[in-house]
Amino acid sequence: MPNQRTASRTATRFLTLGGVATATAIAVLGAAAPASAETAVDAPASFTSAFTVMATPDQVLNADGVATPGPAGATGQFTFRVNSTLDIVCYDITVSGISGDYQSPAKTATHIHAAAAGAAGPPRIAFPNPAPVGDGPRTSAGCLQGPFTTGVLANGADTGTGFTLAQLEADPAGFAADTHTVANPAGAVRGQLVRVPVGGVQTGGGGSAAASDPSAAIGVGLGAVTLAALAGVVVHRRRAASTN
Amino acid sequence: MTHTARRTTLRSSARRGAVAAVVVALLLSGCGARQPTDPPVSDTGPTAAAPTADAPSPAPTGPAPLAVGQPPASVAVDAIGLDEPLIGLGLQADGAMEVPTDFDDVGWFTGGGRPGGVGPTVIAAHVDSASGPAVFARLTELVAGDSVRVTDVTGGVFEYVVTRVGDYAKADFPTTEVFGAVPADELRLITCTGLFDRSIGHYEDNRVVFAVRA
């Protein structure tokens, strides 16, 4: 496995640094390369839900739940499209107004945490960090399929263990998205998930479609008029019902 | 129209919205009528354009929270002779956005942004009914540079300018562009366009008008 090879090479380098450093390196790398990590996948054909997050510095809390604001003016826009049947999340992240590199004990520094507004909580998903690192806007987009791991252990288990995207759908407000940096290890920006619509918006009955679609109008003639008249009756009944 | 009269209209519209919330579950949804029927789910469910409590400010010090805004009450577009009150729209059981039950109603997504706050305020209505043009029949005439006015429930008026329009296949709808969080006060107006697929009773595409605060 590539991860194991990388870990092995890196660990070998650390071996030259002495016993304590070696033990630390292996422990960290072991946590960062779990056996059943999520996989990057293509976007599924459909989604069951979508969520967006307006992440701001004022919403950041440290691990003890104490307000620990990030840099003024920073913003994070996270949009997640979910297919909970397939346990796939497609993420579209833009972070602006932060500087410097990322920092987190998890395998990446950009997360969804199980954390309601005003509360701290463990990471459940670790996303690739928005790039490029620098003073300009940073972006990250793609799709991941569970089971998820974060690289953070709590009571001996990865904090992603047992998490499924169905839990997001059941209680979006119980989750927050954030990203952590060297300058702001508690988080540069954070915000709660808010559910938004998924897919298109069904805003037409087709009554004027024939006119706007010449190819459809040809040969339809009286049939279309008849259909429209029948549909009109249906609409009339619906409107009557809606006033009851 | 006087202020009082307008508010009366809003309340009437609000009642209509509440009734529509139930009726939509029984009768139809959106582009036509073949869609179903599941009752709306969600905490954002169909509510009328009534004020709701804003989130409390969490941080007494440091960076200030972003503005939230007030619920919108009406939308006006002089370029197409539109001036309509708004009803509240939530989510359907399948996760899609609710649409007005009445083809003459215009609605806003209550789980999204609000005028005066950050995030996109999303407004949608039908381009046509099964029998002819509906309230957003002329939305496709809007072009970049056109002006849109949204009035909130407190009477505040917010002017937006159209920056671009786009047609998108519903099967590949740009959720992030339309509903995704943005750190600015923006507006989206949505209706149907493109070919009408009679086999499913829906248009294939959405027209989305993108606007930002003037």
Interface residues (C-beta under 8 A of the other chain):
Chain A: F47 T48 S49 A50 T52 V53 M54 A55 T56 P57 D58 Q59 A67 P69 G70 P71 A72 G73 A74 T75 Q77 F78 T79 R81 D92 S96 A117 G118 A173 G191 V194 R195 V196 P197 V198 G199 G200 V201 Q202 T203 G204 G205 G206 G207 S208 A209 S212 D213 A216 A228 A229 A231 G232 V234 V235 R238 R239 A241 S242 T243 N244
Chain B: R16 V19 A20 V23 L26 L27 L28 S29 G30 C31 G32 A33 Q35 S42 D43 T44 A55 P58 A59 P60 T61 G62 P63 A64 P65 L66 L91 D94 G95 A96 M97 V99 T101 D102 F103 F109 G111 G112 V118 G119 A124 A125 H126 V127 D128 S129 A130 S131 G132 P133 A134 F136 A137 Y168 A169 K170 A171 F173 T175 T176 F179 G180 A181 V182 P183 I190 T191 C192 T193 L195 F196 R198 G201 H202 Y203 D205 N206
